[in-house]
Amino acid sequence: MRSPRFGLLAAAGAVGLVLVTSGAQSIAAASPFGSLDTASSSGSAETPASTDGGFTSKTPYSPGQRIADYQAPPTGYSPVYTESVARHGSRALSSLKYDDLSLQLWELAEAENALTSVGKEFGPALRDLMAANKKLGYGNLSGLGVTEHRQLGARVTERLPQLFDAIAAQQGTITLTSSGVDRAVDSAENFAQGLTGAFPAVAGDVAPVTTDADLLYFHDSDANADYKDYEDSDPRLKAVDDQIADLPRTREVSRHMMLRLYSEDFVNRLSAGEFSLVDRGKGSSTIDNEVDAAYMLYNTYIITPGMAEEGKWNFERFIDPADAQWLAYTNDAEDFYAKGPGFTGEDVTYRMATVLRDEFLRGLQEHTGAAAVPGADFRFAHAETIIPFAALLKLPGSTVSQAEGDLYTYANNPWRGAQVSPMAANVQWDVFGGPDGKRLVRMLYNERETAFAAPCAPVSAGSFFYTPDELARCLPEISPAA
């Protein structure tokens, strides 16, 4: 896996002057929300185009539309099948890393009496968060993650009660498939609990959770060696990583964040490379300067909304909102190029999701015959699954790639991690049967009715319903993101 940020920012290679003092509340520097030409945009101060709090893909889930507002299927049609793929729910930090390094730095500052008044609050709050992560188990679902999937399971029965009546009456099958990673397995099991709790009649029709890593963890599959090569050694990806890491504002934001917690002398020494810290988890992450330290703090901060049931963290007191938005931009940029729409004319970041698209089409084919038994197939995976799948299908927000030399920004591209793949993000296809064995399909993306991309054509203008034959024809023809 690549770094959670854009590599190390070389102190000798940084461009631009530090414009922040310990009392500054804003930063005059290049902005991801307008021009990123550091030669001409030093006075840029655009407002962020993202208002999600800067949590990017760690944003907790909320359904995108009320069920009552869905377009009704044509007269005579009722649900006969549903299938979906969902990201796991909100979770603890994936490993002892960001939090541990942040604590090590804080302890050094505490020993030197180099803490600000806000900084004095940070260590105890961080230790409490670390205790909550340890209690949950690093990487495991939080209480909110459990709730998110139980509610997803309950809502599918609310959306399609006739389908589950038919499954119960005809002994249809409800399958649950996960990537095999614990948090995906737990998401599947909690989804099933929510479903059967809301609709007990189908409890005997729910099959045990099975594992299919090639289908739901495809980014790590041996079948996708070209993607691994891209992620590890593609010169275009390295160049864009370096470009964002070298933006003056990345260093300026980092310094501003550190001055919120630590004395100016301590931050100066941190910036000079006086400290070298290694995480006490896997030993794969370090703090060597203020940029490293800022990313460790930021990545600790963004997990807190998903752990709301474990405590009232109020980590916003430790990070200025504008600083969080900047680092959110850099995180979004990493995901955009690593597994989203990426570079124009290149589909290596999402071509691998064709295995999942074809599995969805297979589900349709098996349930389009008049004699097909009602059923449901639910799949549970990761952001590394949802983001490429959304790019492959050109779902809203994943429709625009970037030409080489034209850096992704919030101003020139609609892609946002918080919208494309929040915790528990999901893509669902509902199938409706009608007169003479006819079938129609509707797609929901994060529970919002969503049109299939061109060249797919609905049954009528403005409709969200498509024939299975049309989807079998058009989905493989969706062109790469423009």
C-alpha positions in Angstrom: 0.0 0.0 0.0 1.1 3.6 -0.7 1.7 6.1 2.1 -1.4 7.8 3.6 0.0 11.0 2.2 2.0 12.1 -0.8 5.5 10.9 0.3 7.9 12.8 2.4 8.2 16.5 1.7 11.9 17.1 1.3 12.9 20.1 3.4 15.5 21.1 0.8 13.0 20.9 -2.0 10.2 23.0 -0.5 9.3 26.1 -2.4 7.9 29.2 -0.9 8.0 31.0 2.4 6.3 30.0 5.6 3.6 32.6 6.1 2.2 31.4 9.4 2.9 32.5 12.9 1.6 31.0 16.1 -1.3 33.4 16.2 -2.3 33.1 12.6 -5.8 31.9 11.8 -5.6 31.7 8.0 -3.0 30.9 5.5 -2.3 32.9 2.3 -1.1 30.3 -0.1 -1.9 28.2 -3.1 -5.4 26.6 -2.8 -6.7 23.3 -4.0 -10.0 25.1 -4.7 -8.6 27.4 -7.4 -5.3 27.7 -9.2 -2.4 25.5 -8.0 0.3 27.4 -10.0 2.6 28.3 -7.2 4.2 31.0 -9.3 0.9 32.9 -9.6 -1.5 31.8 -6.9 0.3 32.8 -3.7 -2.5 35.1 -2.8 -5.3 32.6 -3.5 -7.8 32.2 -0.7 -10.8 30.5 -2.2 -13.4 28.8 0.1 -13.2 25.0 0.0 -15.7 23.4 -2.3 -16.0 20.5 0.2 -18.2 21.0 3.3 -17.9 17.5 4.8 -15.7 18.6 7.7 -12.6 17.3 5.9 -13.2 13.7 6.8 -13.0 12.5 3.1 -13.7 8.7 2.8 -13.8 8.4 6.6 -17.1 10.3 6.6 -19.9 8.3 8.4 -22.7 7.1 6.2 -26.2 8.6 5.7 -28.7 7.5 3.0 -28.9 9.8 0.0 -32.7 9.9 -0.4 -35.9 9.1 1.4 -37.5 5.9 0.3 -40.9 7.7 -0.1 -39.3 9.9 -2.8 -38.2 7.0 -5.1 -39.7 6.8 -8.5 -42.5 4.2 -8.6 -42.0 1.3 -11.0 -44.5 1.0 -13.8 -48.0 -0.4 -13.0 -47.9 -4.2 -12.7 -44.3 -4.5 -11.6 -43.1 -5.7 -8.3 -39.6 -6.5 -6.9 -38.2 -10.0 -7.6 -34.5 -9.6 -6.8 -31.9 -7.2 -5.3 -28.2 -7.2 -5.2 -25.6 -4.8 -3.8 -22.0 -4.2 -2.8 -21.3 -2.1 0.3 -18.2 -0.8 2.0 -17.7 -1.9 5.6 -19.1 0.5 8.2 -17.3 3.0 10.3 -14.3 1.6 12.1 -11.4 2.1 14.5 -8.1 3.1 13.1 -6.7 0.4 10.9 -3.5 -0.1 13.0 -1.4 1.4 15.8 0.3 4.1 13.7 -1.1 7.6 13.3 -2.2 7.8 16.9 1.0 6.3 18.3 3.3 8.6 16.4 1.2 11.6 17.5 1.5 10.5 21.1 5.2 10.0 20.9 5.7 13.6 19.6 3.3 15.0 22.2 5.3 13.2 25.0 8.5 14.7 23.8 6.9 18.2 23.9 5.4 17.6 27.3 8.8 16.6 28.7 10.3 19.8 27.4 7.4 22.0 28.6 6.7 22.9 25.0 2.9 22.5 25.0 0.4 25.3 24.2 -2.8 25.5 26.3 -4.6 23.5 23.6 -1.7 21.1 23.3 -2.0 20.2 27.0 -5.5 18.9 26.3 -4.3 16.9 23.3 -2.3 14.1 25.0 -5.0 13.0 27.5 -7.7 13.1 24.7 -5.4 11.1 22.4 -4.8 8.5 25.1 -8.5 8.1 25.6 -9.0 7.6 21.8 -6.2 5.1 21.7 -7.8 3.2 24.6 -11.1 3.1 22.6 -9.3 1.8 19.5 -7.6 -0.9 21.5 -10.8 -2.0 23.1 -12.6 -2.2 19.8 -9.6 -3.8 18.2 -7.7 -1.9 15.5 -9.4 -2.1 12.2 -12.7 -3.4 13.6 -16.1 -1.9 13.3 -17.0 0.8 15.7 -20.5 1.0 17.4 -21.5 3.4 14.6 -20.2 1.0 12.0 -22.4 -1.8 13.5 -25.4 0.6 13.5 -24.8 1.7 9.9 -25.0 -1.8 8.5 -27.9 -2.9 10.7 -29.8 0.1 9.4 -28.9 -0.7 5.8 -30.2 -4.2 6.3 -33.5 -2.9 7.8 -34.0 -0.3 5.1 -33.7 -2.8 2.3 -36.7 -4.6 3.7 -38.6 -1.3 4.0 -37.7 -0.5 0.4 -38.7 -4.0 -1.0 -41.2 -5.6 1.4 -42.9 -7.5 -1.5 -39.6 -9.1 -2.4 -38.9 -10.4 1.1 -42.5 -11.7 1.3 -41.9 -13.6 -1.9 -38.5 -15.0 -0.6 -40.2 -16.2 2.5 -43.1 -17.8 0.6 -41.0 -19.4 -2.1 -37.9 -20.3 0.0 -35.6 -18.0 -2.0 -32.0 -17.5 -1.0 -30.3 -14.5 0.5 -26.6 -14.7 0.1 -23.9 -12.7 2.0 -20.4 -12.5 0.5 -17.5 -10.6 2.0 -13.9 -9.9 1.2 -12.8 -12.0 4.1 -11.4 -9.1 6.1 -12.9 -9.0 9.6 -14.6 -5.6 9.3 -16.3 -6.7 6.0 -17.4 -10.0 7.6 -18.8 -8.2 10.6 -20.6 -5.7 8.3 -22.2 -8.6 6.5 -23.3 -10.2 9.8 -24.7 -7.0 11.2 -26.5 -6.2 7.9 -28.1 -9.7 8.2 -29.1 -8.9 11.8 -30.7 -5.7 10.7 -32.5 -7.4 7.8 -33.9 -10.3 9.8 -34.7 -8.1 12.8 -36.9 -6.0 10.5 -38.3 -9.0 8.5 -38.1 -12.2 10.7 -39.9 -14.3 8.1 -36.7 -14.6 6.0 -34.4 -15.5 8.9 -34.3 -19.2 7.6 -33.4 -18.0 4.1 -30.2 -16.2 4.9 -27.1 -18.2 4.0 -23.9 -18.0 6.1 -21.4 -15.4 5.1 -18.9 -16.6 2.4 -15.6 -15.1 1.2 -14.6 -14.1 -2.3 -11.4 -12.0 -2.2 -10.9 -12.1 -5.9 -14.4 -10.5 -6.3 -14.3 -8.0 -3.4 -10.6 -7.4 -2.7 -9.5 -7.4 -6.3 -6.9 -4.6 -5.9 -4.8 -7.1 -4.1 -5.4 -10.0 -6.4 -2.6 -11.7 -8.4 -4.9 -11.2 -11.5 -4.2 -7.4 -11.2 -0.5 -7.3 -11.4 -0.7 -4.3 -13.7 -2.5 -2.3 -11.0 0.1 -3.3 -8.4 2.9 -2.1 -10.8 1.0 1.2 -11.3 0.6 1.7 -7.6 4.2 0.8 -6.8 6.2 2.3 -9.7 4.3 4.3 -12.3 6.3 7.5 -13.0 3.1 9.5 -13.6 1.8 8.6 -10.2 5.1 9.4 -8.5 5.3 12.7 -10.3 1.8 13.8 -9.1 2.6 12.6 -5.6 5.7 14.8 -5.6 3.9 17.7 -7.1 1.3 17.8 -4.3 3.9 17.1 -1.6 5.9 20.1 -2.8 3.1 22.6 -2.8 4.2 25.3 -0.4 0.8 25.3 1.4 1.3 21.7 2.5 4.2 22.7 4.6 2.5 25.9 5.7 -0.6 24.1 6.8 1.5 21.5 8.7 3.4 24.2 10.5 0.2 26.0 11.4 -1.2 22.7 12.8 1.8 22.0 14.9 1.9 25.6 16.3 -1.6 25.0 17.6 -0.2 22.3 19.9 3.5 23.1 20.4 5.8 26.0 21.1 7.4 27.8 18.1 10.9 26.6 19.2 9.7 23.0 19.4 8.1 23.3 15.9 11.2 24.9 14.5 13.3 21.9 15.7 10.7 19.5 14.3 10.9 21.2 11.0 14.7 21.1 11.0 14.5 17.3 11.3 15.8 17.1 14.9 13.3 14.3 15.8 12.9 10.9 14.2 10.1 8.7 15.4 8.9 5.3 14.3 5.4 3.9 15.0 5.3 1.1 17.6 2.8 -0.9 15.6 4.1 -2.3 12.2 7.1 0.0 12.3 6.3 1.3 8.8 5.5 5.0 9.4 7.7 7.8 10.7 7.7 11.4 11.8 10.8 13.2 10.6 9.4 16.7 10.1 6.3 18.9 10.6 4.6 17.5 7.5 4.8 14.0 8.8 3.5 15.1 12.1 0.5 16.9 10.6 -0.5 13.9 8.6 -0.4 11.7 11.6 -2.6 14.1 13.5 -5.0 14.6 10.6 -5.4 10.9 10.0 -6.1 10.4 13.7 -8.7 13.2 13.7 -10.7 11.9 10.7 -11.5 8.6 12.4 -13.2 10.3 15.3 -16.7 10.9 13.7 -16.9 7.2 13.0 -16.2 6.5 16.7 -18.9 8.7 18.1 -20.5 5.9 20.1 -17.2 5.3 21.9 -16.7 8.8 23.1 -17.2 12.5 22.7 -13.9 13.3 21.1 -14.1 17.0 20.0 -10.9 16.7 18.1 -11.9 19.8 16.1 -10.3 21.8 18.9 -6.9 20.5 17.8 -7.2 21.2 14.1 -8.2 24.4 12.3 -11.0 23.7 9.8 -9.1 25.3 7.0 -6.1 23.1 7.7 -8.3 20.0 7.8 -9.8 20.9 4.4 -6.3 21.3 2.9 -5.2 17.8 4.0 -8.6 16.4 3.0 -7.8 17.7 -0.5 -4.4 16.0 -0.5 -6.0 12.7 0.7 -8.7 13.0 -1.9 -6.1 13.6 -4.6 -4.2 10.4 -3.5 -7.4 8.3 -3.8 -8.4 9.9 -7.1 -5.1 9.0 -8.7 -4.6 5.7 -6.9 -8.0 4.1 -7.4 -10.4 6.6 -8.9 -10.8 8.1 -12.3 -7.1 8.9 -12.5 -5.3 9.9 -15.7 -7.2 10.6 -18.9 -6.9 7.7 -21.3 -5.8 5.3 -18.6 -8.1 2.8 -16.9 -5.7 0.8 -14.8 -7.1 2.2 -11.6 -10.6 0.8 -12.2 -10.4 -1.8 -15.0 -10.0 -4.4 -12.3 -13.6 -3.7 -11.1 -15.0 -5.4 -14.2 -15.1 -8.6 -12.3 -17.6 -7.1 -9.9 -19.6 -5.5 -12.8 -19.8 -8.9 -14.5 -21.0 -10.5 -11.2 -23.8 -7.9 -11.0 -24.7 -8.7 -14.6 -24.7 -12.5 -13.8 -27.1 -11.8 -10.9 -29.4 -10.1 -13.3 -29.2 -12.9 -15.8 -30.1 -15.5 -13.2 -33.2 -13.6 -12.1 -34.6 -12.4 -15.4 -36.3 -15.7 -16.3 -40.0 -16.0 -15.5 -39.2 -19.2 -13.5 -36.5 -17.6 -11.4 -37.0 -17.8 -7.6 -36.9 -14.5 -5.8 -33.7 -13.8 -4.0 -31.0 -11.3 -2.9 -27.2 -11.1 -3.1 -25.4 -8.8 -0.7 -21.7 -8.2 -0.9 -19.4 -6.4 1.6 -16.0 -4.9 0.8 -13.9 -1.8 1.1 -13.2 1.7 -0.3 -10.7 0.0 -2.6 -13.6 -1.8 -4.1 -16.3 0.9 -4.2 -14.0 3.7 -5.6 -12.9 1.7 -8.7 -16.4 0.3 -9.2 -17.8 3.8 -9.2 -15.2 5.0 -11.7 -15.9 2.0 -14.0 -19.6 2.7 -14.0 -19.1 6.5 -14.2 -21.3 7.0 -11.2 -21.9 10.7 -10.1 -18.7 12.3 -8.9 -16.5 9.7 -10.8 -17.0 10.9 -14.3 -14.0 13.2 -14.9 -10.4 12.1 -15.2 -7.4 14.4 -15.3 -4.9 14.9 -18.2 -1.3 14.6 -17.3 0.0 18.0 -16.3 -3.5 19.1 -15.2 -3.5 18.5 -11.5 -6.7 17.3 -9.8 -8.2 20.1 -7.6 -11.6 20.7 -6.0 -12.1 23.5 -8.6 -11.6 21.4 -11.7 -13.0 18.0 -10.7 -16.2 16.8 -8.9 -14.6 13.8 -7.2 -14.9 13.8 -3.4 -14.1 10.9 -1.2 -16.9 11.8 1.2 -19.5 11.4 -1.5 -18.0 8.6 -3.6 -17.1 6.3 -0.8 -18.0 7.3 2.7 -18.2 4.5 5.3 -20.8 1.9 4.3 -21.1 3.3 0.8 -23.1 1.1 -1.4 -24.3 0.4 -5.0 -27.6 -1.5 -5.3 -29.6 -2.9 -8.2 -33.2 -3.7 -7.7 -35.1 -5.9 -10.2 -38.8 -5.7 -10.8 -40.9 -8.3 -12.6 -43.9 -7.3 -14.7 -46.4 -8.7 -17.2 -45.3 -11.4 -19.6 -42.1 -12.1 -17.6 -40.7 -8.6 -18.3 -38.0 -7.2 -16.0 -36.8 -3.7 -15.1 -33.8 -2.7 -13.1 -33.2 0.4 -10.9 -29.9 1.4 -9.5 -29.3 3.1 -6.1 -26.0 4.7 -5.2 -25.8 5.3 -1.5 -29.5 4.8 -1.5 -30.2 7.5 -4.1 -31.8 6.7 -7.4 -29.1 7.0 -10.0 -29.1 6.8 -13.8 -26.7 4.4 -15.5 -24.2 6.3 -17.6 -24.2 6.7 -21.4 -24.7 4.8 -23.6 -27.3 3.1 -21.3 -30.8 4.3 -22.1 -33.7 4.0 -19.7 -37.1 2.7 -20.8 -38.3 6.3 -21.2 -36.9 9.8 -20.8 -36.4 10.7 -17.1 -37.0 7.2 -15.9 -34.6 5.4 -13.6 -35.7 2.0 -14.9 -33.7 0.0 -17.5 -34.2 -3.4 -19.1 -31.7 -6.2 -18.2 -31.0 -6.6 -22.0 -30.1 -2.9 -22.2 -27.7 -3.2 -19.3 -26.0 -6.3 -20.6 -25.5 -4.4 -23.9 -24.4 -1.0 -22.6 -22.5 -1.5 -19.4 -19.4 -3.0 -21.1 -19.5 0.0 -23.5 -19.2 2.7 -20.9 -16.2 4.7 -22.0 -13.3 5.7 -19.7 -13.8 8.8 -17.7 -13.4 11.9 -19.9 
